[in-house]
Amino acid sequence: MITDYGDKPELNQVTQLTNLKYGNARFPMQYNANHFTFVSDENGIGNRYAGFFTTTKAGLDTLVLIGDDILRNPSEKEVDSTLRAYKKTDVDSIAIVSVSTDSAYSFPITNYQSSISETRIAGDNNQVSEVTRQSDDKVLYKLKIDEFALNRRNVSAQPTEYAKKLMRESSLTSVDPSVKSPVAVDSVKKEGDIFQNEFGTDSSTVVPIGTVIPAMADNNVLANAKLYRYKPKKFSADFGGVNLNNSVLLNKYQAYAGGNGPIMLNSSSPLNGLIRLGTSDLLEDIRITGAFKIGTNLKDNEWLASYQNLTKRIDWGFTYYRNAQSDIFYSDINSFGKMFTNLYQANIAYPFDETKSVRLSTGIRSDNKVVSSEFNNTPSQEYKDNTTLYSVSKLEYVYDNSLNPTQNIWNGLRYKATIDWNRQVGGEKFSDGPNTFNFGVDVRYYYPIYRNFI
């Protein structure tokens, strides 16, 4: 078989597939991924044969490395003489390798009454073409690869009477009692390591199972090892979405309105559009998230941007939030207006271990009240914008020893103790004082129950 490497003819090679005693073998080609095929008239009629390569373990060899010499299965005298030549007291390295012998096994897969005069193969379509001659006519057949015959290998192509006569008259079948019968050898010619084989046969040389490389004093890999910085950071999209909802983007306290309502935790529009985006680096140490919530009236909009740094044990980050609410009625001046809220917040968290941590967040909140000027409403025309500043702080102690094996299913204990402290630091203060405190404890224990627990 001639291996065709196309534009690299220097890599082409000839591989012996058979060593037939009688007849000729022609049209060698690859039959499928594991077999090769050829046409042989060994039995007197040109039939199709198939074959494959086999490898047999022949044992183990010991390689002794001394200087530039490699000794295979050496004796003690050979080792001693080589050591004296290199002026050494011990060998450099010893390796154990596996030795294998290769052979090709071929068998007939057709038993035609007329010879195949020509054949081609289309490997991608698993088809072969065969041309046979019957009298003065040539017949072309297009056949699929016979996987059944390859697996069974039970086709017997008995030689014809004419082929038997040629075998009897051949000198190959004559027996001389004085000559010892030769030892059976592999039918495939062995190849050297410099050649390639498209069927992946093992070479006649040894195939090492493992290679022992001696440690050299002047070639220490760990001595030249270096810790490289993870820079620049690689970012990728973490999440993103566009939807319609009426949820609260950021839960915050509402300024006390003297007992008047309503409580406006969200914009006045019943349905809002929400756009959320998030990104994080490759190691998920840096997380950047943002959101934009637009009201159906195109006025009550919200913005949120957050940066979290989780590189080291102490986690920290910054958050900015802005909210605009319209159609707010101010009873003291009997007029409608808007409320613009800006929140600048920093957070830090320190974990004691895998389950316990303490968290602190603090920032400045600005509420800017803007009154719409109305005709025949003098107070609304004379009212100036009023900005109130608050210092918001929150301290938490968190214990979380729960597991989340699947969505909305928890198992274990977790609790949280919080202290909120809000202080008015700018604007008109109430007579009751500028400080507001809130204490809370949230304890949850998840226990699995089943339908048959009753």
C-alpha positions as CSV (number, residue, x, y, z in Angstrom):
1,M,0.0,0.0,0.0
2,I,1.4,3.4,-1.0
3,T,0.5,6.1,1.5
4,D,-0.5,9.4,-0.3
5,Y,0.2,12.6,1.6
6,G,-0.8,14.8,-1.2
7,D,1.4,17.9,-1.3
8,K,4.1,16.2,0.8
9,P,5.4,13.5,-1.4
10,E,8.5,13.1,0.7
11,L,6.3,11.5,3.4
12,N,4.9,8.9,1.1
13,Q,5.8,5.3,1.9
14,V,5.2,1.7,0.8
15,T,3.7,-0.6,3.4
16,Q,3.7,-4.4,2.9
17,L,0.3,-5.8,3.7
18,T,0.7,-9.5,2.7
19,N,3.2,-12.2,1.9
20,L,1.2,-14.5,-0.4
21,K,2.7,-17.8,-1.5
22,Y,0.5,-18.0,-4.6
23,G,-1.2,-15.5,-6.8
24,N,-1.1,-11.8,-6.9
25,A,-2.5,-9.0,-4.7
26,R,-3.7,-5.8,-6.2
27,F,-5.7,-2.7,-5.5
28,P,-4.7,-2.1,-1.8
29,M,-6.8,0.5,-0.1
30,Q,-8.3,1.4,3.2
31,Y,-11.6,-0.3,3.7
32,N,-12.9,1.4,6.9
33,A,-11.3,2.9,10.1
34,N,-9.9,-0.5,11.2
35,H,-9.4,-2.6,8.1
36,F,-7.6,-2.5,4.8
37,T,-8.7,-4.4,1.7
38,F,-7.1,-5.7,-1.5
39,V,-8.0,-8.1,-4.4
40,S,-6.2,-11.4,-4.6
41,D,-6.4,-14.4,-7.0
42,E,-4.7,-16.8,-4.6
43,N,-7.5,-19.3,-5.1
44,G,-7.6,-18.8,-8.8
45,I,-10.3,-16.2,-8.9
46,G,-9.9,-12.5,-8.0
47,N,-11.8,-12.1,-4.7
48,R,-11.8,-9.3,-2.2
49,Y,-9.8,-9.7,1.0
50,A,-9.7,-7.6,4.1
51,G,-7.2,-7.4,6.9
52,F,-6.1,-5.6,10.0
53,F,-2.9,-5.1,12.0
54,T,-2.4,-6.9,15.3
55,T,0.2,-6.3,18.0
56,T,1.5,-8.9,20.4
57,K,3.5,-8.3,23.6
58,A,6.9,-9.8,23.4
59,G,8.1,-9.0,26.9
60,L,10.1,-6.4,28.7
61,D,13.5,-5.0,28.1
62,T,15.8,-3.2,30.5
63,L,17.6,0.0,29.3
64,V,20.6,1.2,31.2
65,L,21.7,4.8,30.5
66,I,25.4,5.6,31.0
67,G,26.6,8.9,29.5
68,D,25.7,8.9,25.9
69,D,25.3,5.1,25.6
70,I,22.1,3.1,26.0
71,L,22.6,-0.5,26.9
72,R,19.8,-3.0,26.2
73,N,19.6,-5.9,28.6
74,P,23.4,-5.6,29.4
75,S,25.4,-8.0,31.5
76,E,27.4,-7.0,34.5
77,K,30.6,-7.0,32.5
78,E,29.1,-4.7,29.9
79,V,27.9,-2.3,32.6
80,D,31.3,-2.3,34.4
81,S,33.3,-1.7,31.2
82,T,31.0,1.2,30.2
83,L,31.3,2.8,33.7
84,R,35.1,2.6,33.5
85,A,35.0,4.2,30.0
86,Y,33.0,7.2,31.4
87,K,34.8,7.2,34.7
88,K,31.7,6.8,36.7
89,T,30.7,4.7,39.7
90,D,27.0,4.3,39.1
91,V,24.6,4.3,36.1
92,D,22.7,7.5,35.2
93,S,19.3,6.0,34.8
94,I,17.4,2.7,34.3
95,A,14.2,2.3,32.3
96,I,11.8,-0.6,31.7
97,V,10.2,-0.7,28.2
98,S,7.7,-3.0,26.6
99,V,8.6,-4.9,23.4
100,S,5.8,-5.9,20.9
101,T,5.7,-7.7,17.6
102,D,3.4,-6.6,14.8
103,S,1.6,-8.7,12.2
104,A,-1.2,-8.4,9.7
105,Y,-4.1,-10.8,9.6
106,S,-6.0,-11.1,6.3
107,F,-9.1,-13.1,5.3
108,P,-11.5,-13.3,2.3
109,I,-14.8,-11.6,2.4
110,T,-16.1,-12.6,-1.0
111,N,-16.3,-15.9,-2.9
112,Y,-17.1,-14.9,-6.5
113,Q,-17.3,-17.2,-9.5
114,S,-15.7,-14.5,-11.7
115,S,-12.7,-12.4,-10.9
116,I,-12.8,-8.7,-9.9
117,S,-10.9,-6.9,-12.6
118,E,-11.1,-3.4,-11.1
119,T,-12.3,-1.8,-7.9
120,R,-12.5,1.6,-6.3
121,I,-13.6,2.9,-2.8
122,A,-15.5,5.9,-1.6
123,G,-14.6,5.9,2.1
124,D,-16.8,8.9,3.0
125,N,-19.9,7.2,1.7
126,N,-18.9,3.6,2.9
127,Q,-19.2,2.3,-0.7
128,V,-17.0,0.3,-3.0
129,S,-17.2,-0.3,-6.8
130,E,-16.3,-3.6,-8.4
131,V,-16.0,-4.4,-12.1
132,T,-16.2,-8.1,-13.1
133,R,-16.0,-9.6,-16.5
134,Q,-18.4,-12.2,-17.6
135,S,-17.8,-13.5,-21.2
136,D,-17.4,-10.4,-23.3
137,D,-19.3,-8.1,-20.9
138,K,-18.1,-6.0,-18.0
139,V,-20.5,-5.5,-15.1
140,L,-20.1,-2.6,-12.7
141,Y,-21.4,-3.0,-9.1
142,K,-21.8,-0.4,-6.4
143,L,-21.8,-2.0,-3.0
144,K,-21.8,-0.9,0.6
145,I,-19.0,-1.9,2.9
146,D,-19.8,-5.4,4.3
147,E,-19.5,-4.9,8.0
148,F,-21.2,-8.3,8.6
149,A,-18.5,-10.2,6.8
150,L,-15.8,-8.2,8.6
151,N,-17.2,-9.2,12.0
152,R,-17.9,-12.9,11.1
153,R,-14.9,-13.6,9.0
154,N,-16.5,-16.9,8.0
155,V,-16.2,-16.7,4.1
156,S,-14.1,-19.5,2.7
157,A,-12.6,-19.1,-0.7
158,Q,-11.6,-22.6,-1.8
159,P,-9.0,-22.8,-4.6
160,T,-10.2,-23.9,-8.0
161,E,-9.0,-27.1,-9.6
162,Y,-6.6,-25.2,-11.7
163,A,-5.2,-23.4,-8.7
164,K,-4.8,-26.7,-6.9
165,K,-2.8,-28.0,-9.8
166,L,-0.5,-25.0,-9.8
167,M,0.0,-25.4,-6.0
168,R,1.1,-29.0,-6.4
169,E,3.5,-28.1,-9.2
170,S,5.0,-25.2,-7.3
171,S,8.4,-25.5,-5.7
172,L,6.9,-23.8,-2.6
173,T,4.9,-27.0,-1.8
174,S,7.8,-29.5,-2.3
175,V,9.0,-31.0,1.0
176,D,12.7,-31.9,1.5
177,P,13.1,-34.1,4.7
178,S,16.7,-32.9,5.1
179,V,15.7,-29.3,5.4
180,K,14.2,-28.1,8.6
181,S,11.0,-26.2,8.2
182,P,11.5,-22.4,8.7
183,V,10.1,-20.8,11.8
184,A,6.9,-18.8,11.1
185,V,7.5,-15.1,11.0
186,D,5.2,-12.1,10.7
187,S,3.7,-11.6,7.3
188,V,4.2,-7.8,7.5
189,K,7.5,-6.2,6.8
190,K,8.7,-4.3,9.8
191,E,9.2,-0.6,9.6
192,G,11.7,1.7,11.2
193,D,10.8,4.6,13.4
194,I,11.5,7.2,10.7
195,F,8.4,6.0,8.7
196,Q,4.7,6.7,9.2
197,N,1.8,4.4,8.9
198,E,-1.7,5.5,8.4
199,F,-3.0,2.4,10.2
200,G,-1.1,3.3,13.4
201,T,1.0,0.1,13.6
202,D,3.6,-0.3,16.2
203,S,7.2,-0.3,15.0
204,S,9.5,-3.3,15.5
205,T,11.5,-1.2,18.0
206,V,10.6,-1.0,21.7
207,V,7.8,1.2,22.8
208,P,8.6,2.8,26.2
209,I,6.0,2.6,28.9
210,G,7.7,5.2,31.0
211,T,10.8,7.3,30.6
212,V,13.1,8.0,33.6
213,I,14.8,11.3,33.3
214,P,17.5,12.0,35.8
215,A,17.5,15.2,37.7
216,M,20.3,17.5,36.5
217,A,21.8,19.9,38.8
218,D,22.0,22.7,36.2
219,N,18.5,22.1,34.9
220,N,16.2,22.6,37.9
221,V,12.7,23.6,36.6
222,L,11.5,24.7,40.1
223,A,14.4,27.1,40.5
224,N,13.3,29.0,37.4
225,A,9.6,28.9,38.3
226,K,7.8,32.2,38.7
227,L,4.4,33.4,39.9
228,Y,2.9,35.6,37.3
229,R,0.3,38.2,38.1
230,Y,-3.2,37.8,36.8
231,K,-3.1,40.9,34.8
232,P,-4.9,42.3,32.8
233,K,-8.1,40.8,34.2
234,K,-10.4,39.0,31.8
235,F,-14.1,40.1,32.0
236,S,-17.1,38.3,30.6
237,A,-20.9,38.8,30.7
238,D,-22.4,37.4,33.9
239,F,-26.1,38.0,33.4
240,G,-28.4,40.3,31.5
241,G,-32.1,40.8,30.9
242,V,-34.9,43.0,29.7
243,N,-38.4,42.5,31.2
244,L,-41.5,44.2,32.4
245,N,-42.3,44.2,36.2
246,N,-43.4,46.2,39.2
247,S,-40.8,45.0,41.7
248,V,-38.7,47.2,44.0
249,L,-35.2,47.8,42.6
250,L,-33.7,48.8,45.9
251,N,-35.5,48.5,49.2
252,K,-35.0,51.6,51.3
253,Y,-36.6,53.5,54.2
254,Q,-39.1,56.2,53.3
255,A,-38.8,59.6,55.1
256,Y,-41.5,60.2,57.8
257,A,-44.4,62.2,56.4
258,G,-46.1,63.0,59.6
259,G,-48.6,60.2,59.4
260,N,-49.7,61.1,55.8
261,G,-49.7,58.6,53.0
262,P,-49.4,56.8,50.8
263,I,-46.1,54.9,51.3
264,M,-44.2,55.1,48.0
265,L,-41.5,52.4,48.0
266,N,-41.8,52.2,44.2
267,S,-42.6,54.6,41.4
268,S,-46.2,55.7,40.8
269,S,-46.5,53.9,37.5
270,P,-48.0,50.4,37.9
271,L,-45.8,48.7,35.2
272,N,-42.1,49.4,34.5
273,G,-39.4,48.2,32.2
274,L,-36.3,46.8,33.7
275,I,-32.8,46.4,32.1
276,R,-30.2,44.5,34.1
277,L,-26.6,43.9,33.2
278,G,-23.7,42.2,35.1
279,T,-20.1,41.3,34.4
280,S,-17.4,39.6,36.4
281,D,-13.8,38.6,35.8
282,L,-12.5,35.2,35.1
283,L,-11.9,34.3,38.8
284,E,-15.1,36.1,39.9
285,D,-13.1,38.5,42.1
286,I,-14.5,41.6,40.6
287,R,-18.3,42.0,40.0
288,I,-19.9,45.0,38.3
289,T,-23.7,45.2,38.1
290,G,-26.1,47.8,36.8
291,A,-29.8,48.3,36.3
292,F,-32.1,50.9,34.7
293,K,-35.8,50.9,35.5
294,I,-38.0,53.1,33.3
295,G,-41.6,53.9,34.2
296,T,-44.5,53.8,31.7
297,N,-44.8,57.6,32.1
298,L,-41.1,58.0,31.2
299,K,-40.6,60.1,34.3
300,D,-40.4,57.8,37.3
301,N,-37.0,56.2,36.5
302,E,-34.4,54.4,38.6
303,W,-30.7,53.8,38.2
304,L,-28.5,51.4,40.0
305,A,-24.7,50.7,39.7
306,S,-22.6,48.5,42.0
307,Y,-18.9,47.5,42.2
308,Q,-17.9,44.6,44.4
309,N,-14.3,43.5,45.1
310,L,-14.0,39.9,46.4
311,T,-10.3,39.5,45.8
312,K,-9.1,39.0,49.4
313,R,-10.7,37.9,52.6
314,I,-12.2,41.3,53.3
315,D,-14.9,42.0,50.7
316,W,-15.7,45.6,49.9
317,G,-17.7,47.6,47.3
318,F,-19.6,50.7,46.4
319,T,-23.2,51.3,45.3
320,Y,-24.9,54.2,43.7
321,Y,-28.7,54.5,43.4
322,R,-31.0,57.2,42.0
323,N,-34.8,57.3,42.1
324,A,-37.3,59.9,40.7
325,Q,-40.9,59.8,41.9
326,S,-43.6,62.1,40.5
327,D,-47.2,63.0,41.4
328,I,-46.4,63.3,45.1
329,F,-48.9,65.5,47.0
330,Y,-47.5,67.8,49.6
331,S,-50.4,68.7,52.0
332,D,-48.6,71.6,53.7
333,I,-48.6,73.7,50.5
334,N,-51.5,71.8,48.8
335,S,-49.5,71.1,45.7
336,F,-48.0,68.2,43.7
337,G,-44.3,67.7,43.1
338,K,-41.4,65.3,42.7
339,M,-38.9,63.6,44.9
340,F,-35.4,62.9,43.7
341,T,-33.4,60.4,45.9
342,N,-29.7,59.7,45.5
343,L,-27.9,57.1,47.6
344,Y,-24.0,56.8,47.8
345,Q,-23.1,53.7,49.9
346,A,-20.0,51.7,50.7
347,N,-20.0,48.2,52.2
348,I,-17.4,45.9,53.8
349,A,-17.6,42.3,55.0
350,Y,-15.3,40.2,57.1
351,P,-15.8,36.4,57.4
352,F,-14.7,34.7,60.5
353,D,-15.0,31.2,58.9
354,E,-17.2,29.5,56.3
355,T,-20.4,30.1,58.2
356,K,-20.0,33.3,60.3
357,S,-19.4,36.9,59.1
358,V,-19.9,40.5,60.1
359,R,-21.0,43.1,57.5
360,L,-21.2,46.9,57.6
361,S,-22.7,49.3,55.1
362,T,-22.8,53.0,55.4
363,G,-23.5,55.9,53.1
364,I,-25.2,59.3,52.4
365,R,-28.8,59.6,51.2
366,S,-30.1,62.8,49.6
367,D,-33.8,63.5,49.2
368,N,-34.5,66.5,47.0
369,K,-38.1,67.7,47.1
370,V,-39.2,69.7,44.1
371,V,-42.7,71.3,44.1
372,S,-44.5,72.1,40.8
373,S,-45.6,75.7,40.5
374,E,-49.4,76.0,40.1
375,F,-51.5,79.0,39.0
376,N,-53.4,80.7,41.8
377,N,-51.3,78.8,44.3
378,T,-48.9,81.3,45.8
379,P,-47.1,78.9,48.3
380,S,-46.2,76.5,45.4
381,Q,-44.7,79.4,43.5
382,E,-42.7,80.7,46.4
383,Y,-41.6,77.2,47.6
384,K,-37.9,76.5,47.0
385,D,-36.3,73.1,46.5
386,N,-35.7,71.4,49.8
387,T,-32.8,68.9,50.1
388,T,-32.5,66.6,53.1
389,L,-29.4,64.6,53.8
390,Y,-29.3,61.4,55.8
391,S,-26.5,59.2,57.1
392,V,-27.6,55.5,56.7
393,S,-25.7,52.7,58.4
394,K,-26.4,49.0,58.8
395,L,-24.5,46.5,60.9
396,E,-25.1,42.7,60.4
397,Y,-24.0,39.5,62.0
398,V,-24.7,36.6,59.7
399,Y,-24.6,32.8,60.4
400,D,-25.4,30.6,57.5
401,N,-24.9,26.9,57.7
402,S,-27.6,26.0,55.2
403,L,-27.4,24.0,51.9
404,N,-29.3,24.6,48.7
405,P,-29.5,21.2,47.0
406,T,-31.9,22.5,44.4
407,Q,-34.0,25.5,43.5
408,N,-36.1,26.8,46.4
409,I,-35.1,23.8,48.6
410,W,-33.0,24.5,51.6
411,N,-31.6,22.4,54.5
412,G,-30.0,23.7,57.6
413,L,-29.9,26.7,60.0
414,R,-29.2,30.4,59.2
415,Y,-29.9,33.6,61.1
416,K,-29.1,37.3,61.0
417,A,-29.0,40.0,63.6
418,T,-29.1,43.6,62.2
419,I,-28.9,47.2,63.5
420,D,-30.0,50.1,61.3
421,W,-29.1,53.6,62.3
422,N,-30.4,56.5,60.2
423,R,-29.5,60.1,61.1
424,Q,-30.6,63.3,59.5
425,V,-27.5,65.4,58.9
426,G,-28.9,68.2,56.7
427,G,-32.1,70.0,56.1
428,E,-35.0,70.8,58.4
429,K,-35.0,68.5,61.5
430,F,-38.0,67.2,63.4
431,S,-38.6,68.1,67.0
432,D,-38.4,64.4,68.0
433,G,-34.7,64.2,67.0
434,P,-32.7,63.3,63.9
435,N,-31.9,59.7,64.9
436,T,-33.8,56.5,63.9
437,F,-32.8,53.0,65.1
438,N,-34.1,49.7,64.0
439,F,-33.1,46.3,65.6
440,G,-34.0,43.0,64.0
441,V,-33.3,39.3,64.2
442,D,-34.2,36.8,61.4
443,V,-33.8,33.1,62.3
444,R,-34.6,30.3,59.8
445,Y,-34.3,26.6,60.2
446,Y,-35.0,24.5,57.1
447,Y,-36.1,20.9,57.7
448,P,-37.2,18.5,55.0
449,I,-40.7,17.1,55.2
450,Y,-42.3,14.6,52.9
451,R,-45.8,13.8,51.9
452,N,-46.1,10.7,54.1
453,F,-45.0,12.5,57.4
454,I,-48.6,12.6,58.6
